[in-house]
């Protein structure tokens, strides 16, 4: 458990430093990660969610949402790597549009599931989180976002340093085995005293 504290602390401290020193790199990584998530979500929608309920309009809404997710995910992963800084800003707004549109389609799908025995709670949570992320992307300009990322980087670095300090302060003392001579037989024994 204590080794995990050290490992977790180092990872957090490293992530905090990256957020503090290179916030633009962190934003790019987040955009690409959101793109990967959108791509995976789209594939999941097409392979599994579409089969949950046999209603044709439900299946079409999931199909549209899944294809939209795949296209947006591909754009988020490929376009920013190929074009200039302006593309990052455009991609953030495309992601916000995707999140809002996907949430609307998800709420429509949830309404269709009302008469089925399928659990809808996970879909509602996903839609609400998507709306919150879209609002954050739209409201917070990039310069304020960079400042917030740096502040978050400081906080994460401090948390990581606290984990490392906790590990170093509470690590066990290392006990070296010593050799002890048995008086009766004359054999050497190792002991941890």
C-alpha positions as CSV (number, residue, x, y, z in Angstrom):
1,X,0.0,0.0,0.0
2,X,2.8,2.4,0.9
3,X,4.5,1.7,-2.5
4,X,1.3,2.7,-4.2
5,X,1.4,6.1,-2.3
6,X,4.9,6.7,-3.7
7,X,3.9,5.7,-7.2
8,X,0.6,7.7,-7.1
9,X,2.5,10.7,-5.7
10,X,5.1,10.7,-8.4
11,X,2.5,10.4,-11.1
12,X,0.5,13.3,-9.6
13,X,3.5,15.5,-9.1
14,X,4.6,14.8,-12.7
15,X,1.1,15.6,-14.1
16,X,1.0,18.8,-12.0
17,X,4.3,19.9,-13.4
18,X,3.2,19.3,-17.0
19,X,0.0,21.3,-16.3
20,X,2.0,24.1,-14.7
21,X,4.8,24.4,-17.3
22,X,3.0,23.4,-20.5
23,X,-0.7,24.1,-20.2
24,X,-1.2,24.2,-24.0
25,X,0.2,20.7,-24.2
26,X,-2.3,19.6,-21.5
27,X,-5.2,21.2,-23.4
28,X,-4.1,19.4,-26.6
29,X,-3.9,16.1,-24.7
30,X,-7.4,16.7,-23.2
31,X,-8.8,17.4,-26.7
32,X,-7.3,14.2,-28.1
33,X,-8.5,12.2,-25.1
34,X,-12.0,13.5,-25.6
35,X,-11.7,12.6,-29.2
36,X,-10.7,9.0,-28.3
37,X,-13.6,8.8,-25.8
38,X,-16.0,10.1,-28.5
39,X,-14.7,7.5,-31.0
40,X,-15.0,4.7,-28.5
41,X,-18.4,5.8,-27.4
42,X,-19.6,5.9,-31.0
43,X,-18.4,2.3,-31.6
44,X,-20.0,1.2,-28.3
45,X,-23.3,2.9,-29.3
46,X,-23.3,1.1,-32.7
47,X,-22.4,-2.3,-31.3
48,X,-24.3,-2.6,-28.1
49,X,-26.6,0.3,-27.1
50,X,-28.5,0.1,-30.4
51,X,-29.5,-3.5,-29.6
52,X,-31.0,-2.6,-26.1
53,X,-34.4,-1.9,-27.4
54,X,-36.2,-2.9,-30.6
55,X,-38.0,0.4,-31.2
56,X,-37.0,1.7,-34.7
57,X,-36.8,5.4,-33.7
58,X,-34.6,4.5,-30.7
59,X,-32.3,2.5,-32.9
60,X,-32.1,5.3,-35.5
61,X,-31.3,7.9,-32.8
62,X,-28.6,5.7,-31.4
63,X,-27.3,5.1,-34.9
64,X,-27.1,8.9,-35.6
65,X,-25.5,9.6,-32.2
66,X,-23.0,6.8,-32.7
67,X,-22.0,7.9,-36.2
68,X,-21.8,11.5,-35.0
69,X,-19.5,10.4,-32.1
70,X,-17.2,8.5,-34.5
71,X,-16.8,11.4,-36.9
72,X,-16.3,13.9,-34.1
73,X,-13.8,11.6,-32.4
74,X,-11.8,11.2,-35.6
75,X,-11.8,15.0,-36.2
76,X,-10.6,15.6,-32.6
77,X,-7.8,13.2,-33.0
78,X,-6.6,13.9,-36.5
79,X,-7.3,17.6,-37.4
80,X,-5.5,19.3,-34.5
81,X,-2.4,17.2,-35.3
82,X,-2.5,18.3,-38.9
83,X,-3.3,22.0,-38.7
84,X,-2.3,25.2,-36.8
85,X,-3.3,26.4,-33.3
86,X,-6.6,27.8,-34.6
87,X,-7.8,24.3,-35.1
88,X,-7.5,23.6,-31.4
89,X,-9.9,26.4,-30.6
90,X,-12.3,25.3,-33.4
91,X,-12.1,21.7,-32.2
92,X,-13.0,22.7,-28.6
93,X,-16.2,24.3,-30.0
94,X,-16.9,21.3,-32.2
95,X,-16.5,19.1,-29.1
96,X,-18.9,21.4,-27.2
97,X,-21.4,21.1,-30.0
98,X,-21.0,17.4,-30.1
99,X,-21.6,17.1,-26.4
100,X,-24.8,19.2,-26.5
101,X,-26.2,17.4,-29.6
102,X,-25.2,14.0,-28.3
103,X,-27.0,14.9,-25.0
104,X,-30.2,15.9,-26.8
105,X,-30.1,12.6,-28.8
106,X,-29.4,10.7,-25.6
107,X,-32.4,12.3,-23.8
108,X,-34.6,11.4,-26.8
109,X,-33.3,7.8,-26.5
110,X,-33.9,7.8,-22.8
111,X,-37.5,8.8,-23.4
112,X,-37.9,5.9,-25.8
113,X,-36.5,3.5,-23.1
114,X,-39.2,4.6,-20.7
115,X,-41.5,1.7,-21.6
116,X,-38.7,-0.9,-21.5
117,X,-37.0,-2.7,-18.7
118,X,-33.6,-1.2,-19.5
119,X,-32.0,0.8,-16.7
120,X,-31.8,4.5,-17.8
121,X,-29.8,6.0,-14.9
122,X,-26.4,5.6,-16.5
123,X,-27.7,7.4,-19.6
124,X,-29.1,10.3,-17.6
125,X,-25.7,10.7,-15.8
126,X,-23.8,10.6,-19.1
127,X,-26.1,13.2,-20.6
128,X,-25.8,15.6,-17.6
129,X,-22.0,15.3,-17.5
130,X,-21.9,15.9,-21.3
131,X,-23.9,19.1,-20.9
132,X,-21.7,20.3,-18.0
133,X,-18.6,19.7,-20.0
134,X,-20.0,21.6,-23.0
135,X,-21.0,24.6,-20.9
136,X,-17.5,24.7,-19.4
137,X,-15.9,24.6,-22.8
138,X,-18.2,27.4,-24.1
139,X,-18.1,29.7,-21.1
140,X,-14.4,29.6,-20.2
141,X,-12.2,31.3,-22.8
142,X,-8.9,29.7,-23.6
143,X,-6.7,32.3,-21.7
144,X,-8.8,31.8,-18.5
145,X,-8.7,28.1,-19.1
146,X,-4.9,28.2,-19.3
147,X,-4.8,30.0,-16.0
148,X,-7.2,27.5,-14.4
149,X,-5.1,24.6,-15.7
150,X,-2.0,26.2,-14.2
151,X,-3.8,26.6,-10.8
152,X,-4.9,23.0,-11.1
153,X,-1.4,22.0,-11.9
154,X,-0.1,23.6,-8.7
155,X,-2.8,21.9,-6.7
156,X,-2.1,18.5,-8.2
157,X,1.7,18.9,-7.8
158,X,1.2,19.8,-4.1
159,X,-1.1,16.7,-3.6
160,X,1.6,14.5,-5.3
161,X,4.3,16.0,-3.2
162,X,2.2,15.3,-0.1
163,X,1.9,11.6,-1.1
164,X,5.6,11.4,-1.6
165,X,6.3,13.1,1.7
166,X,3.8,10.8,3.4
167,X,5.6,7.8,2.0
168,X,9.1,9.0,2.9
169,X,8.0,9.9,6.4
170,X,6.3,6.7,7.2
171,X,8.5,4.1,5.4
172,X,9.6,1.3,7.5
173,X,13.2,1.1,8.8
174,X,15.2,-1.5,6.9
175,X,16.5,-4.2,9.1
176,X,19.6,-6.0,8.0
177,X,19.9,-9.7,8.9
178,X,22.8,-10.4,11.2
179,X,24.6,-13.6,11.8
180,X,24.5,-15.2,15.3
181,X,26.7,-18.0,16.4
182,X,24.8,-20.9,18.2
183,X,26.8,-21.6,21.3
184,X,25.8,-25.3,21.5
185,X,26.3,-26.5,17.9
186,X,28.6,-23.8,16.5
187,X,26.3,-23.2,13.5
188,X,25.7,-19.8,12.0
189,X,22.0,-18.6,12.0
190,X,20.6,-15.5,10.4
191,X,18.3,-13.4,12.6
192,X,16.4,-10.2,12.2
193,X,16.8,-8.4,15.5
